[in-house]
Amino acid sequence: MVTMPSFTECSSLKRKLDAPVKEVNLPPQNSPFQSDSIEGKGLDTGLIRRLLKYVAPHRKLVFLAMVFMLVTSGVELLLPWLTKQGIDRYLARLYQVYAAETAECDELMAMEPAPGDFIRTADDSILVRKASLDGMDPAFAAALETGGLQRATFYVFSADEYREQTGFISGEHWLVPESQISSIPPEALFQIRSSDVKGITRLALLFTGLLVVSLFAGYGHVMTLVVAGQRSMYDVRTELFRHIQTLSLNFFSSNPVGRLVTRVSNDVEALNEMFSAVLVNLVKDLLLVLGTILILVLMDWKLALIALAVLPVFVVVSVFFRIKARKAYRTVRKRLAELNSSIAEDISGVKVVQIFRQEKNRRKKYLEINNGYYRASMKQLYIFGVFRPAINVISQLGTALVVIYGGLGTLSGALTIGALVAFISYVRQMFRPVSDMSEKYNIMQSAMASSERIFRIIDTAPEIVESPEALPPCVLRGSVEFQNVSFAYEPDVPVLRDVSFSLEPGRSIALVGPTGAGKTSIISLLTRFWDVDSGRILLDGQNINTHSIETLRKNISIVLQDAFIFSRSVADNIRLSSNLTEDQIREAADMVQATGFIDALPDGFDTVMAERGATLSTGQKQLICFARALAHDPGILVLDEATSNVDPATEQLIQNAIDTLMKGRTSIIVAHRLSTVQKCDEILVIDGGRIMEQGSHQELLAKRGIYYNLYLLQWGNNGEG
């Protein structure tokens, strides 16, 4: 059965819908969505330290990830160096001749930097590998050059590999001038360079092996760090949800459900994205950049400075982009919050929108909000579209400078071809992670903002705190006493004033009065959803604060006006998490006369309910809630407007269920319909936060006071007496 909105609700909403559409602005300061905005917060070391507390239990995985990361970083730094060695040692075997005396040759050979750098010939000359000059001690290399090192370069091969080609043979080595190498036939060149082919093959196998190692280490790095991140986010999500459950109603009244759902889901997911997209590569990228710069400086510090000359421009562009992207990102998030809010509002109020034919107005307002979101998204897209090509141009400019100056160095003999190729690879490797850092910064910034919002909730202290000296959980007899209780939701705006009454076990009391009189507040205090400002509440003669929360929840059951149904089976809605048997569940349903419609459902008690019980009528949902309360056998029963939204026939059915529930239990009933309270042992008339009248139904009618007037309003003179 569909519940129609009340006339007051419809009229209020119609006035809002008829209001002229205004320009979409950012949420005001008192908007419940204000804290959803991103404040552009950078790296906050305090927040990072708090986040690391959740990572600490998984530090073994993080340590293992760091080991894998060091392996992959080392391999990536090593591969260009292997390329250089392959080119200089096997592809371009260039040597220069150094003529020396025999004694000097012996001395120089003893100072050979690495095997193969020096080759001694039969005529007491020394062949110096050209590529090794770059890595030698500068003073030693300068001494060689001034001591007779010839500028001409030769390819050196074993003399027994091929002897027919023009060249000169010195002992076991055959020297071919660099200018004549192209005149050797390819077949002969391949034959005489068979040792180079073997060397290249060995190097290729080593290269492939390192790639395989990098593959498995990279997989291990990503998987271990992502698993650690997922487990850490699981802990964050669990603690956040557990903490939210401990907070008082005051917190939920000032925080919309959508915002809290966003905290538990979207904000935690933003942290997870930081782990999976940023932290997985951030440390590795930093190591690669620092390692690459170090290698470049060691290879050729002058050329390294030329390559790094574009870095300041790179940094300036990145900072400028970060500022622009941050503003655009904040605007997109705010516009998205407005869009989601508008969609949620329109879907929730679709009945009212259709009743008053407001589809056109709502569609117009939605289009304006949607256009604002579209423009903000396009602006963000434009910023990213400009930044990426700009960064690419700057990085290519750095590569071009290396090619130009490195090429000149190669032609002059100051730099080998292998060193130039390695230099270009290292420069590209350096700019690649740097170009991603700005985007990773945005993810980090979003994660910092999300973590701040998450910790803002976690840092919210519960207002209802169980006393350390609380009594152990027990079964209450059911006596209730309010002694001079006063209470206010807001300072200086009292809701209850000096309220006093008592209720013996097994007896019933009703609270009646106009809307806003304080009836529901009394119920909230009894269940300790709030604490009193002054006075005290006694349960079984003990202050309510001395009872544990578990005792209160087990002994007090509430059936609210808005019957809440979970998206579970009917049996699970009655059972909740208790160990009730199927027979006990059916017995509770029988006692409140709910079995009839439950058995008519497709799967009976196993029928899974739609969200909030959308397929059930209001009365059916109330009966399930009555069965839930009865099944848990509370000592104190509270009914808050349990029959206010049902038709007379259903009301009678529910009234029978109420009579069953109240037998042998201390009962407190809040009602506007006086027909549901006439059987109560005592009725309290609340108005303005005070008890204005007190007595049985007949006693209050005889007083001809507030209760009498309420009775006349509902029943007329025909019901008097």
C-alpha positions as CSV (number, residue, x, y, z in Angstrom):
1,M,0.0,0.0,0.0
2,V,1.4,3.4,-1.0
3,T,1.4,6.1,1.6
4,M,0.4,9.5,0.2
5,P,2.2,12.6,1.5
6,S,0.3,14.7,3.9
7,F,-1.4,18.0,2.8
8,T,1.1,20.1,4.9
9,E,4.1,18.3,3.4
10,C,2.7,18.6,-0.1
11,S,2.0,22.3,0.3
12,S,5.4,23.0,1.7
13,L,7.2,21.2,-1.1
14,K,5.0,22.9,-3.7
15,R,6.1,26.3,-2.4
16,K,9.7,25.2,-2.8
17,L,9.1,23.8,-6.3
18,D,7.3,26.9,-7.4
19,A,10.1,29.2,-6.3
20,P,12.0,30.8,-9.2
21,V,15.2,29.0,-10.3
22,K,18.3,30.9,-9.2
23,E,21.9,30.7,-10.3
24,V,23.6,27.7,-8.8
25,N,26.0,28.8,-6.1
26,L,28.4,26.9,-3.9
27,P,26.9,25.5,-0.7
28,P,26.6,28.0,2.1
29,Q,28.5,27.7,5.3
30,N,25.7,26.0,7.1
31,S,25.0,23.5,4.3
32,P,25.2,19.9,5.3
33,F,27.4,19.3,2.3
34,Q,29.9,22.1,3.1
35,S,32.4,19.7,4.6
36,D,32.4,17.7,1.4
37,S,34.4,20.4,-0.4
38,I,38.1,20.0,-1.0
39,E,40.1,22.7,0.7
40,G,43.2,22.2,-1.4
41,K,45.1,20.7,1.5
42,G,48.6,19.5,0.6
43,L,50.6,16.9,2.3
44,D,49.8,16.9,6.0
45,T,52.4,15.1,8.0
46,G,50.0,14.7,10.9
47,L,47.4,13.0,8.7
48,I,50.1,10.8,7.1
49,R,51.3,9.7,10.6
50,R,47.8,8.7,11.5
51,L,47.4,6.8,8.3
52,L,50.6,5.0,8.9
53,K,49.2,3.6,12.2
54,Y,46.8,1.6,10.0
55,V,49.7,0.4,7.8
56,A,51.9,-0.5,10.8
57,P,50.2,-3.9,11.4
58,H,51.0,-4.8,7.8
59,R,54.6,-3.6,7.9
60,K,56.0,-7.0,6.8
61,L,54.1,-6.7,3.5
62,V,55.3,-3.1,3.1
63,F,58.9,-4.2,3.8
64,L,58.6,-7.0,1.3
65,A,57.2,-4.5,-1.2
66,M,60.2,-2.2,-0.6
67,V,62.6,-5.1,-1.3
68,F,60.7,-5.8,-4.6
69,M,60.8,-2.1,-5.4
70,L,64.6,-1.9,-4.9
71,V,65.0,-4.8,-7.3
72,T,62.9,-3.3,-10.0
73,S,64.5,0.1,-9.6
74,G,67.9,-1.4,-9.7
75,V,67.1,-3.3,-12.9
76,E,65.6,-0.2,-14.6
77,L,68.8,1.8,-13.7
78,L,71.0,-1.1,-14.9
79,L,69.4,-1.7,-18.3
80,P,70.6,1.5,-20.1
81,W,74.1,0.9,-18.7
82,L,74.1,-2.6,-20.2
83,T,73.0,-1.0,-23.5
84,K,76.0,1.3,-23.3
85,Q,78.3,-1.6,-22.6
86,G,77.0,-3.6,-25.5
87,I,77.4,-0.8,-27.9
88,D,80.9,0.3,-26.7
89,R,82.3,-3.2,-26.1
90,Y,80.9,-5.2,-28.9
91,L,79.3,-3.0,-31.6
92,A,81.8,-0.2,-31.7
93,R,85.1,-1.7,-30.6
94,L,87.2,1.4,-31.1
95,Y,90.8,1.6,-29.7
96,Q,93.5,4.2,-29.9
97,V,97.2,3.4,-30.1
98,Y,99.6,4.5,-27.4
99,A,103.3,4.1,-28.3
100,A,105.5,3.5,-25.2
101,E,108.8,2.0,-24.0
102,T,108.8,-1.5,-22.7
103,A,109.1,-0.4,-19.1
104,E,106.3,2.1,-19.5
105,C,104.1,-0.6,-21.1
106,D,104.6,-2.8,-18.1
107,E,103.7,0.0,-15.7
108,L,100.6,1.0,-17.7
109,M,99.3,-2.6,-18.1
110,A,99.5,-2.9,-14.3
111,M,97.2,0.2,-14.1
112,E,94.6,-1.3,-16.4
113,P,91.2,0.0,-15.2
114,A,89.2,-3.1,-16.3
115,P,90.0,-6.2,-18.3
116,G,90.0,-5.5,-22.0
117,D,90.6,-1.7,-21.6
118,F,94.3,-2.1,-22.5
119,I,95.7,-4.5,-25.1
120,R,99.5,-4.8,-25.4
121,T,100.9,-5.5,-28.9
122,A,104.1,-7.2,-30.0
123,D,105.8,-4.0,-30.8
124,D,105.3,-2.6,-27.3
125,S,102.3,-0.4,-28.2
126,I,99.2,-0.3,-26.0
127,L,95.8,-0.3,-27.5
128,V,93.5,1.8,-25.3
129,R,89.7,1.2,-25.5
130,K,88.2,4.5,-26.4
131,A,85.1,3.9,-24.4
132,S,87.1,3.3,-21.2
133,L,88.7,6.8,-21.4
134,D,85.4,8.3,-20.2
135,G,85.5,6.2,-17.0
136,M,89.1,6.6,-16.2
137,D,90.6,8.9,-13.6
138,P,90.7,12.3,-15.4
139,A,94.4,12.9,-14.4
140,F,95.3,9.4,-15.7
141,A,93.4,9.9,-19.0
142,A,95.1,13.3,-19.5
143,A,98.5,11.8,-18.9
144,L,97.8,9.2,-21.6
145,E,96.7,11.9,-24.1
146,T,99.8,14.0,-23.5
147,G,102.1,11.0,-23.4
148,G,101.5,10.0,-27.0
149,L,98.0,8.6,-27.4
150,Q,97.1,8.8,-31.1
151,R,93.8,10.4,-32.1
152,A,93.2,7.8,-34.9
153,T,90.8,5.0,-33.9
154,F,90.8,1.4,-35.0
155,Y,88.6,-1.6,-34.8
156,V,90.6,-4.4,-33.1
157,F,90.0,-8.1,-33.9
158,S,91.9,-11.4,-33.3
159,A,94.4,-11.9,-36.0
160,D,93.5,-15.5,-36.6
161,E,89.8,-14.7,-37.3
162,Y,90.5,-13.1,-40.7
163,R,93.9,-12.2,-42.2
164,E,93.2,-11.4,-45.8
165,Q,91.7,-7.9,-45.4
166,T,93.9,-4.8,-45.5
167,G,95.1,-3.6,-42.1
168,F,98.1,-4.1,-40.0
169,I,98.8,-7.0,-37.7
170,S,100.6,-6.7,-34.5
171,G,101.1,-10.1,-32.8
172,E,97.7,-11.6,-32.1
173,H,95.7,-8.6,-33.0
174,W,94.5,-7.1,-36.2
175,L,93.7,-3.4,-36.4
176,V,91.4,-1.9,-39.0
177,P,91.1,1.9,-39.3
178,E,87.6,3.1,-38.5
179,S,87.4,4.7,-42.0
180,Q,88.0,1.3,-43.7
181,I,85.5,-0.8,-41.8
182,S,82.8,-0.2,-44.3
183,S,84.9,-1.8,-47.1
184,I,84.9,-5.2,-45.5
185,P,82.2,-7.5,-47.0
186,P,79.4,-8.3,-44.6
187,E,80.1,-12.0,-44.6
188,A,83.7,-11.4,-43.7
189,L,82.8,-8.8,-41.2
190,F,80.4,-11.2,-39.5
191,Q,83.1,-13.9,-39.4
192,I,85.8,-11.6,-38.0
193,R,83.4,-10.3,-35.4
194,S,82.2,-13.7,-34.2
195,S,83.5,-12.9,-30.7
196,D,81.4,-9.7,-30.7
197,V,78.3,-11.8,-31.7
198,K,79.0,-14.1,-28.7
199,G,79.4,-11.1,-26.4
200,I,76.2,-9.5,-27.7
201,T,74.3,-12.8,-27.2
202,R,75.5,-13.1,-23.6
203,L,74.5,-9.5,-23.0
204,A,71.1,-10.1,-24.6
205,L,70.5,-13.1,-22.4
206,L,71.5,-11.1,-19.3
207,F,69.2,-8.3,-20.5
208,T,66.3,-10.8,-20.9
209,G,67.0,-12.4,-17.5
210,L,66.9,-9.0,-15.8
211,L,63.6,-8.2,-17.6
212,V,62.2,-11.4,-16.2
213,V,63.5,-10.6,-12.8
214,S,62.0,-7.1,-13.1
215,L,58.6,-8.6,-14.2
216,F,58.3,-10.9,-11.2
217,A,59.7,-8.3,-8.8
218,G,57.3,-5.7,-10.2
219,Y,54.4,-8.0,-9.8
220,G,55.5,-8.7,-6.2
221,H,55.9,-5.0,-5.5
222,V,52.5,-4.1,-6.8
223,M,50.7,-7.0,-5.2
224,T,52.2,-6.8,-1.8
225,L,51.7,-3.1,-1.5
226,V,48.2,-3.2,-2.9
227,V,47.3,-6.0,-0.5
228,A,48.8,-4.0,2.4
229,G,46.8,-1.0,1.2
230,Q,43.5,-3.0,1.0
231,R,44.0,-4.5,4.4
232,S,44.8,-1.0,5.8
233,M,41.7,0.4,4.2
234,Y,39.7,-2.5,5.6
235,D,40.9,-1.5,9.0
236,V,40.1,2.2,8.4
237,R,36.6,1.3,7.1
238,T,35.9,-1.0,10.0
239,E,37.0,1.5,12.6
240,L,35.1,4.3,11.0
241,F,31.9,2.2,10.8
242,R,32.3,0.9,14.3
243,H,32.8,4.5,15.6
244,I,29.8,5.8,13.8
245,Q,27.7,3.2,15.5
246,T,28.8,4.6,18.9
247,L,27.8,8.2,18.2
248,S,24.7,9.8,19.6
249,L,21.6,11.0,17.8
250,N,22.9,14.5,18.0
251,F,25.6,13.6,15.5
252,F,23.2,12.0,13.1
253,S,20.8,14.9,13.2
254,S,23.5,17.2,12.0
255,N,25.1,14.8,9.4
256,P,23.0,13.6,6.5
257,V,23.0,9.9,5.8
258,G,24.5,10.5,2.3
259,R,27.5,12.3,3.8
260,L,28.2,9.4,6.2
261,V,27.8,6.9,3.4
262,T,30.3,8.9,1.4
263,R,32.8,8.8,4.3
264,V,32.6,5.1,4.6
265,S,32.7,4.4,0.9
266,N,34.0,7.2,-1.3
267,D,36.5,8.8,1.1
268,V,38.0,5.4,2.1
269,E,38.2,4.6,-1.6
270,A,40.1,7.8,-2.2
271,L,42.6,6.6,0.4
272,N,42.8,3.3,-1.4
273,E,43.4,5.0,-4.7
274,M,46.3,6.8,-3.1
275,F,47.8,3.4,-2.1
276,S,47.2,1.7,-5.4
277,A,48.0,4.6,-7.8
278,V,50.4,6.8,-5.9
279,L,52.3,5.0,-3.1
280,V,52.8,1.9,-5.3
281,N,55.0,4.0,-7.6
282,L,55.9,7.2,-5.7
283,V,58.9,5.9,-3.8
284,K,60.1,4.0,-6.8
285,D,59.8,7.1,-9.0
286,L,61.8,9.1,-6.5
287,L,64.5,6.5,-6.4
288,L,64.6,6.3,-10.2
289,V,64.9,10.1,-10.5
290,L,67.6,10.4,-7.9
291,G,69.5,7.3,-9.2
292,T,69.2,8.6,-12.8
293,I,70.6,12.0,-11.9
294,L,73.5,10.4,-10.0
295,I,74.4,8.2,-12.9
296,L,74.1,11.1,-15.4
297,V,76.5,13.1,-13.3
298,L,79.0,10.2,-13.0
299,M,78.9,9.6,-16.7
300,D,79.4,13.2,-17.8
301,W,78.6,16.0,-15.4
302,K,78.7,18.7,-18.1
303,L,76.2,16.9,-20.3
304,A,74.1,16.1,-17.2
305,L,73.8,19.9,-16.4
306,I,72.7,20.5,-20.0
307,A,70.0,17.8,-19.7
308,L,68.9,19.2,-16.3
309,A,68.7,22.7,-17.6
310,V,65.0,22.2,-18.5
311,L,64.2,21.0,-15.1
312,P,63.4,24.5,-13.6
313,V,61.0,25.1,-16.5
314,F,59.5,21.7,-15.8
315,V,59.0,22.5,-12.1
316,V,57.5,25.9,-12.8
317,V,55.0,24.4,-15.3
318,S,54.1,21.6,-12.8
319,V,53.5,24.1,-9.9
320,F,51.4,26.3,-12.1
321,F,49.4,23.2,-13.3
322,R,49.0,22.1,-9.7
323,I,47.4,25.4,-8.6
324,K,45.1,25.5,-11.6
325,A,44.2,21.8,-11.3
326,R,43.5,22.1,-7.6
327,K,41.0,24.9,-8.2
328,A,39.3,23.0,-11.0
329,Y,39.2,19.8,-8.9
330,R,37.5,21.6,-6.0
331,T,34.9,23.1,-8.3
332,V,34.2,19.8,-9.9
333,R,33.7,18.1,-6.5
334,K,31.4,20.9,-5.4
335,R,29.3,20.8,-8.6
336,L,29.2,17.0,-8.3
337,A,27.9,17.3,-4.8
338,E,25.2,19.7,-5.9
339,L,24.3,17.3,-8.8
340,N,24.0,14.3,-6.5
341,S,22.0,16.2,-4.0
342,S,19.6,17.4,-6.7
343,I,19.2,13.8,-8.0
344,A,18.6,12.4,-4.6
345,E,16.1,15.1,-3.7
346,D,14.1,14.6,-7.0
347,I,14.0,10.8,-6.7
348,S,13.0,11.0,-3.0
349,G,10.2,13.5,-3.8
350,V,9.1,12.1,-7.1
351,K,5.5,11.5,-5.8
352,V,5.2,15.2,-4.9
353,V,6.8,16.3,-8.1
354,Q,4.4,14.3,-10.2
355,I,1.3,15.2,-8.1
356,F,2.0,19.0,-8.6
357,R,3.3,18.5,-12.2
358,Q,6.6,20.1,-11.4
359,E,8.6,17.9,-13.8
360,K,9.4,20.9,-16.1
361,N,10.6,23.1,-13.3
362,R,12.7,20.4,-11.7
363,R,14.1,19.4,-15.1
364,K,15.1,23.1,-15.7
365,K,16.8,23.3,-12.3
366,Y,18.6,20.0,-12.9
367,L,19.8,21.1,-16.3
368,E,21.3,24.3,-14.8
369,I,23.1,22.2,-12.2
370,N,24.2,19.7,-14.8
371,N,25.5,22.4,-17.0
372,G,27.5,23.8,-14.1
373,Y,29.1,20.4,-13.6
374,Y,29.7,20.0,-17.3
375,R,31.5,23.3,-17.5
376,A,33.6,22.6,-14.5
377,S,34.6,19.2,-15.9
378,M,35.5,20.6,-19.3
379,K,37.6,23.3,-17.6
380,Q,39.4,20.5,-15.7
381,L,39.8,18.5,-18.9
382,Y,41.2,21.6,-20.7
383,I,43.9,22.1,-18.0
384,F,45.0,18.5,-18.2
385,G,44.9,18.7,-22.0
386,V,47.3,21.6,-22.0
387,F,49.6,20.2,-19.2
388,R,50.3,16.9,-20.8
389,P,51.6,18.2,-24.2
390,A,53.5,21.0,-22.4
391,I,55.3,18.4,-20.2
392,N,56.0,16.2,-23.2
393,V,57.5,19.2,-25.1
394,I,59.7,20.1,-22.2
395,S,60.9,16.5,-21.7
396,Q,61.6,16.2,-25.5
397,L,63.5,19.5,-25.3
398,G,65.8,18.0,-22.7
399,T,66.3,14.9,-24.9
400,A,67.0,17.2,-27.9
401,L,69.7,19.1,-25.9
402,V,71.4,15.8,-25.0
403,V,71.3,14.6,-28.6
404,I,72.8,17.9,-29.9
405,Y,75.6,18.3,-27.3
406,G,76.1,14.6,-26.9
407,G,76.4,14.2,-30.6
408,L,79.0,16.9,-30.9
409,G,80.9,15.2,-28.1
410,T,80.7,11.8,-29.9
411,L,82.0,13.4,-33.1
412,S,84.9,15.0,-31.2
413,G,85.7,11.8,-29.5
414,A,84.8,13.0,-26.0
415,L,81.8,10.7,-25.7
416,T,81.2,7.2,-27.0
417,I,78.1,6.3,-29.0
418,G,77.1,3.9,-26.2
419,A,77.4,6.6,-23.6
420,L,75.2,8.9,-25.8
421,V,72.5,6.2,-26.2
422,A,72.5,5.5,-22.5
423,F,72.4,9.2,-21.7
424,I,69.3,9.6,-23.9
425,S,67.6,6.6,-22.2
426,Y,68.4,7.9,-18.7
427,V,67.0,11.4,-19.5
428,R,63.8,9.9,-20.8
429,Q,63.6,7.7,-17.7
430,M,64.1,10.7,-15.5
431,F,61.3,12.8,-17.0
432,R,58.8,10.0,-17.2
433,P,58.0,9.8,-13.4
434,V,58.4,13.5,-13.0
435,S,55.7,14.2,-15.6
436,D,53.3,12.0,-13.6
437,M,54.0,13.6,-10.2
438,S,51.5,16.5,-10.6
439,E,48.7,14.1,-11.3
440,K,49.8,11.9,-8.4
441,Y,49.8,15.0,-6.3
442,N,46.1,15.6,-7.1
443,I,45.3,12.0,-6.0
444,M,47.4,12.6,-2.8
445,Q,45.6,15.9,-2.2
446,S,42.2,14.3,-2.6
447,A,43.3,11.5,-0.3
448,M,44.5,14.0,2.3
449,A,41.2,15.8,2.2
450,S,39.3,12.5,2.5
451,S,41.5,11.4,5.4
452,E,40.8,14.7,7.2
453,R,37.1,14.2,6.8
454,I,37.4,10.6,8.0
455,F,39.4,11.5,11.0
456,R,37.0,14.4,11.8
457,I,34.4,11.7,12.3
458,I,36.7,9.4,14.2
459,D,37.7,12.2,16.5
460,T,34.1,13.0,17.3
461,A,33.7,11.8,20.8
462,P,30.5,9.8,21.7
463,E,28.3,12.0,23.8
464,I,26.7,8.9,25.5
465,V,29.6,7.2,27.4
466,E,29.1,4.1,29.5
467,S,30.4,4.5,33.0
468,P,33.5,2.4,33.9
469,E,31.6,1.4,37.1
470,A,28.5,0.4,35.1
471,L,26.5,-2.5,36.5
472,P,26.9,-5.8,34.6
473,P,24.2,-6.7,32.1
474,C,21.0,-7.8,33.8
475,V,17.3,-8.3,33.3
476,L,15.2,-5.3,34.6
477,R,12.0,-5.7,36.4
478,G,10.7,-2.7,34.6
479,S,10.2,0.2,37.1
480,V,10.7,3.6,35.6
481,E,11.0,6.9,37.4
482,F,11.7,10.4,36.1
483,Q,12.9,12.8,38.9
484,N,12.8,16.6,38.0
485,V,14.2,15.9,34.5
486,S,15.1,18.9,32.3
487,F,16.6,18.7,28.8
488,A,17.4,20.8,25.8
489,Y,18.8,20.0,22.3
490,E,20.1,23.5,21.9
491,P,21.4,25.8,24.8
492,D,18.7,28.0,26.2
493,V,15.9,26.2,24.2
494,P,14.5,23.8,26.8
495,V,12.4,20.9,25.5
496,L,11.6,19.3,28.9
497,R,11.1,21.3,32.1
498,D,11.2,19.6,35.5
499,V,9.4,16.4,34.4
500,S,8.6,13.9,37.1
501,F,6.6,10.7,37.0
502,S,7.0,7.0,38.0
503,L,5.8,3.7,36.5
504,E,5.7,0.4,38.3
505,P,6.7,-2.9,36.6
506,G,3.9,-4.3,34.4
507,R,1.9,-1.0,34.2
508,S,1.3,1.2,31.2
509,I,1.5,5.0,30.7
510,A,0.6,7.1,27.7
511,L,2.2,10.4,26.7
512,V,-0.1,12.7,24.7
513,G,0.0,16.3,23.7
514,P,0.6,18.6,20.7
515,T,3.5,18.2,18.3
516,G,6.7,19.5,19.8
517,A,5.5,19.1,23.3
518,G,8.5,16.8,24.3
519,K,6.9,13.4,24.2
520,T,9.5,11.8,21.9
521,S,12.3,13.5,23.9
522,I,11.1,11.6,27.0
523,I,11.5,8.3,25.0
524,S,14.9,9.3,23.8
525,L,16.1,10.0,27.4
526,L,14.6,6.7,28.6
527,T,16.6,4.8,26.0
528,R,19.6,7.0,26.7
529,F,20.0,8.2,23.1
530,W,20.5,11.5,25.0
531,D,21.6,12.4,28.5
532,V,19.5,14.6,30.8
533,D,20.7,18.2,31.5
534,S,19.4,18.0,35.1
535,G,17.5,15.6,37.3
536,R,17.8,11.9,36.9
537,I,16.1,8.8,35.5
538,L,15.8,5.6,37.6
539,L,15.4,2.1,36.2
540,D,14.7,-0.4,39.0
541,G,15.8,2.2,41.5
542,Q,19.2,2.7,39.9
543,N,20.3,5.8,38.0
544,I,20.1,5.1,34.3
545,N,23.8,6.1,33.9
546,T,24.8,3.2,36.1
547,H,23.3,0.6,33.8
548,S,25.3,-0.6,30.8
549,I,24.2,0.2,27.3
550,E,23.8,-3.5,26.7
551,T,21.3,-3.7,29.6
552,L,19.2,-0.8,28.2
553,R,19.1,-2.2,24.7
554,K,18.2,-5.7,25.8
555,N,15.5,-4.6,28.2
556,I,13.9,-1.8,26.2
557,S,12.3,-2.3,22.8
558,I,10.9,0.5,20.7
559,V,8.4,0.5,17.9
560,L,8.7,3.8,16.0
561,Q,6.2,5.6,13.8
562,D,8.5,5.1,10.8
563,A,8.8,1.3,10.8
564,F,12.2,0.4,9.4
565,I,12.6,-2.8,7.4
566,F,16.0,-4.1,6.4
567,S,16.7,-5.5,2.9
568,R,16.7,-9.1,4.3
569,S,14.2,-11.8,4.7
570,V,11.1,-11.4,6.9
571,A,12.6,-13.9,9.4
572,D,15.8,-12.0,9.6
573,N,14.0,-8.7,10.1
574,I,12.3,-10.3,13.1
575,R,15.3,-12.2,14.4
576,L,17.9,-9.5,13.7
577,S,21.2,-11.0,15.1
578,S,19.6,-13.0,17.9
579,N,19.5,-16.8,18.1
580,L,15.7,-17.1,17.7
581,T,14.5,-20.3,16.2
582,E,12.0,-20.5,13.3
583,D,9.3,-21.6,15.8
584,Q,9.9,-18.6,18.0
585,I,9.8,-16.2,15.0
586,R,6.5,-17.7,13.8
587,E,5.0,-17.6,17.3
588,A,5.9,-13.9,17.6
589,A,4.3,-13.2,14.2
590,D,1.2,-15.2,15.2
591,M,0.7,-13.2,18.4
592,V,0.7,-9.9,16.5
593,Q,-1.5,-11.4,13.8
594,A,1.1,-10.9,11.1
595,T,1.3,-14.6,9.9
596,G,-1.5,-14.2,7.5
597,F,0.1,-11.7,5.1
598,I,3.6,-13.1,5.7
599,D,2.6,-16.6,4.5
600,A,1.0,-14.9,1.5
601,L,4.4,-13.6,0.4
602,P,6.2,-15.5,-2.4
603,D,8.6,-17.2,0.0
604,G,6.8,-16.7,3.2
605,F,9.2,-15.9,6.1
606,D,12.1,-16.3,3.7
607,T,10.9,-13.6,1.3
608,V,13.7,-10.9,0.9
609,M,12.3,-7.5,1.5
610,A,12.9,-4.6,-0.9
611,E,14.7,-1.5,0.3
612,R,13.0,-0.2,3.5
613,G,10.2,-2.7,2.8
614,A,8.9,-0.8,-0.2
615,T,6.6,-3.6,-1.3
616,L,4.8,-3.7,2.1
617,S,2.0,-1.5,3.3
618,T,2.6,0.7,6.4
619,G,0.5,-1.5,8.5
620,Q,2.4,-4.6,7.4
621,K,5.7,-3.1,8.2
622,Q,4.4,-2.1,11.7
623,L,3.3,-5.6,12.4
624,I,6.7,-7.0,11.5
625,C,8.2,-4.4,13.9
626,F,5.7,-5.5,16.6
627,A,6.8,-9.1,16.0
628,R,10.4,-8.1,16.2
629,A,9.8,-6.4,19.6
630,L,7.8,-9.3,21.0
631,A,10.3,-11.9,19.8
632,H,13.0,-10.2,21.9
633,D,10.8,-10.3,25.0
634,P,11.7,-6.8,26.4
635,G,10.8,-5.8,30.0
636,I,10.0,-2.3,28.9
637,L,8.1,-1.6,25.7
638,V,8.0,1.8,24.0
639,L,5.5,2.6,21.2
640,D,6.2,6.0,19.5
641,E,3.2,7.0,17.2
642,A,2.9,3.3,16.1
643,T,-0.6,3.8,14.6
644,S,-0.4,7.3,13.2
645,N,-0.1,6.5,9.5
646,V,-2.6,3.6,9.1
647,D,-6.2,3.3,8.1
648,P,-8.9,2.4,10.7
649,A,-9.1,-1.3,9.8
650,T,-5.3,-1.7,10.0
651,E,-5.3,0.4,13.2
652,Q,-7.6,-2.1,14.8
653,L,-5.3,-5.0,13.8
654,I,-2.3,-3.1,15.2
655,Q,-4.3,-2.2,18.3
656,N,-4.8,-6.0,18.9
657,A,-1.1,-6.5,18.4
658,I,-0.4,-3.7,20.9
659,D,-2.6,-5.3,23.5
660,T,-0.6,-8.5,23.1
661,L,2.7,-6.7,23.4
662,M,1.7,-4.8,26.5
663,K,0.7,-7.9,28.6
664,G,3.0,-8.2,31.6
665,R,5.3,-5.5,30.4
666,T,6.0,-2.0,31.5
667,S,4.7,0.0,28.6
668,I,5.1,3.6,27.5
669,I,2.9,4.8,24.5
670,V,3.3,8.0,22.6
671,A,0.2,8.7,20.5
672,H,-1.8,11.4,18.9
673,R,-4.8,9.1,18.4
674,L,-6.4,8.9,21.8
675,S,-8.1,5.7,20.9
676,T,-4.8,3.9,21.4
677,V,-4.2,5.2,24.9
678,Q,-7.5,4.8,26.7
679,K,-6.6,1.4,28.1
680,C,-3.4,2.7,29.7
681,D,-3.2,2.8,33.5
682,E,-2.1,6.4,33.4
683,I,-2.0,9.2,30.9
684,L,0.4,12.2,31.0
685,V,-0.5,15.3,29.0
686,I,2.6,17.1,27.9
687,D,2.7,20.6,26.7
688,G,5.6,23.0,26.4
689,G,7.9,20.4,28.0
690,R,5.9,20.1,31.2
691,I,3.4,17.6,32.5
692,M,0.2,19.6,32.5
693,E,-2.3,16.9,33.4
694,Q,-2.0,13.4,34.8
695,G,-4.5,10.6,35.4
696,S,-6.6,7.9,33.8
697,H,-8.7,8.4,30.7
698,Q,-11.9,9.0,32.7
699,E,-10.2,11.2,35.3
700,L,-8.7,13.5,32.6
701,L,-12.1,13.8,30.8
702,A,-13.7,14.8,34.1
703,K,-11.1,17.6,34.6
704,R,-12.2,19.1,31.3
705,G,-8.7,20.4,30.6
706,I,-6.2,19.9,27.7
707,Y,-6.9,16.2,27.4
708,Y,-10.7,16.9,27.3
709,N,-10.3,19.4,24.5
710,L,-8.0,17.0,22.5
711,Y,-10.6,14.3,22.9
712,L,-13.4,16.6,21.6
713,L,-11.3,17.5,18.6
714,Q,-10.9,13.8,17.6
715,W,-14.3,12.4,18.6
716,G,-16.7,15.4,18.9
717,N,-19.5,15.6,21.5
718,N,-20.7,12.2,20.5
719,G,-17.7,10.6,22.2
720,E,-17.9,12.5,25.5
721,G,-17.8,10.3,28.5
